[in-house]
Amino acid sequence: YTPLVFVNPSYAGVEGDIRDSQTTINTIGEYREADGSPTMVEASSDESIESQIKEAFPEGDRVTAAAIAYAESHHNPVKASESDLMPDGRPFSVGLFQINLTWHELAGTDCSKAFKGKNYKAVVVDETLYAKCVQLAQDPKVNIQTASSIYQRSGSSFGQWTTFVKGDYKRFVSMFSPS
């Protein structure tokens, strides 16, 4: 067994962020934040997040995909958006690629049906479905597969991700480029 390695998400948004600040999952399912507080994650294999991301995208876009996911969540699979919030304060974007639940299907579940409205005006109308969709979005394999599907449906484009459109991902590209 090789522990999963996650880059410390507490460094999000810090200029010059480096990968040397890592935390590990010591046992499957337990992720430790920088302050030592536990966060539970569903992990079904010891495959690294970076490898899973790179396998889901075409060769020419693998590094970009890994950098986008890092810009979105610092590769924290349970990350809930702190900016994509509904009027009640709950997130509508969740997981590695910060999948927008008001628009997308995850693992065959149409999450948009959990809401009335979209994005910042969304209101949860089906609590059970919303909870299921959050859980699905926090599963690394489901989140990565959903992101890959969004990318493919968008004409092999990352234009659905603000961190790509604004170029925020670029500062992380070198972290995922082959040496």
N, C-alpha and C positions, 0 to 999 in steps of 0.2 A: 504494500500500500504506500503510495506517495501522497502526502497531503496536498490539497488544493492550495494554491498561493494566490492571494488577492493583494493588490496594491492598496495601501492605506487610504480610504476615502476621505479622511479628515484633512488631507492636503488639497482637496478640490479647490481650484481657482487660485492656487498660489503660483506666482511666476517662478519659473525654473524648477517646477515639480520634477522630482526624480524617482526612479523605481526602487531605490535602495530602501525606502521606507515601506516595508512589507509586513503583512500579518499573514498568518496561515490558519487553515482549518485543521486543527489538531485531530479532531474526530469528525467524521462525515456529519454534516448538519450543524456544526457550531462555527460561527464566524466571530472573531473578536475585533471590535473597533479599537482605535488607538488608545482610548482611555480604559481599555480592558473590559468594557461592557459587552456581553454576548448578544449576538443577533443570530437567529436560527435561519438556516438555508437548507433547501432541499437539494442535496447533491447525490447524484446517482452513479458517479464515476470519479476516478482520480485524474481525469483529463483536465488540463488547465483551461481556464476561461479563454485565454488568448488562442490556444490551439483550436478550441471549439469554434470560435469566431472565424478564424482563418479558414477552417475547413468548410464553412457554410457559404463563403463568397468566392467568386472567381479569382484566380491567381493575381491578376493585375490590380484588384481592389481589396485584397486581404489586409494589407497594412493600413489602408485608409479606414476600413471597417473597424479594426482593432482600436485605432486612434479615436474614431468617433465614439465608440462605446466607452472608451476611457474618458473622453471629454464629457459624455453624458452622465456617467455613473461612477467613474474611477474603478470600473469592473466590479462593482459591488452589486451582485444579483438581486438583492432585496431593496435597493435604493428606491425610495419614493421621491418624486419631484418635490422640490421646495418652492418652485415657481409656477408649475402647471397645476393650479389649485382651483377647485370649484368654489362657488360662493360659500359653501359650508366649511371650507378649509381643507377638505380632503383632496388628495392628488388624483389627477386623471391620467398621469404618465408615470410608468413604473418600470423598474428593472434595468438590466444592462444597457439596453438601447432606449430606455425611457419610452416604451410603447404607449401611444395615446389610446387609452381604453375606449374613449367616446367614438372612435372611428374604426377600430380594427378587431378582427377575429383572431383568437388565439387557440390553437389546437382544436379547431372545429367549433369553438364557442364564440358566438357573435356577441361580443362585449358591448357593442353599441346599444343593444336592447336593454341594458341595465340603466340607461340614461334617457332623460328628456332633455334635448338640446345637446350642443357640442362644446367642447373645450371649456373656456372660462365661464360659460353660461350653463353648463351641464348641471343637472340635478339627478341624483340617484333615485330611480323609481323601483328598482329591484335590488334590495340589499343583498340577497343571497347570490344573485348573479354577479354583482359588483365584487363581493368578497371572493368568489370563485375566480373572477378575472384578475384580481390583484394577485392571488395565489399563483395563477398560471403565468402571469407576467414576471413573477419572482423566480420561476423555474428557469435556470440558465438555458437549457436546451430549447424550451418553448420560446423564450424571448429571442434567442438567436435565430431560430427558424422563422419566427414571425418577421424579424428585421430583414432576413434574407428574402422573404416573400414580398415585403414592401419594396425593397430594392429592385427586385425583378419586375414587379408590376409597374414600377416607376421608370421602366426602360433602362435598367441597370444604372440607376442614378441614386445618389444619396441626398437628393434635393428635399426629401421629407424631414431631414434632421437640421434643426437650426444651427447646431454646432458645425455642420458642414457648410451651410449657406453663409454663415458669418465668418467661417475660417478658423473657428476656435480649436478645431481638432488638429490643425497644422503643427501646433507646438508639441504635440505628442507623437507625431509620425516617427521621429528618430528612435523613440523607445521601442517600436515594433518592427523596425526595418532590420533585415538580416545584417549581421556584422561583417 
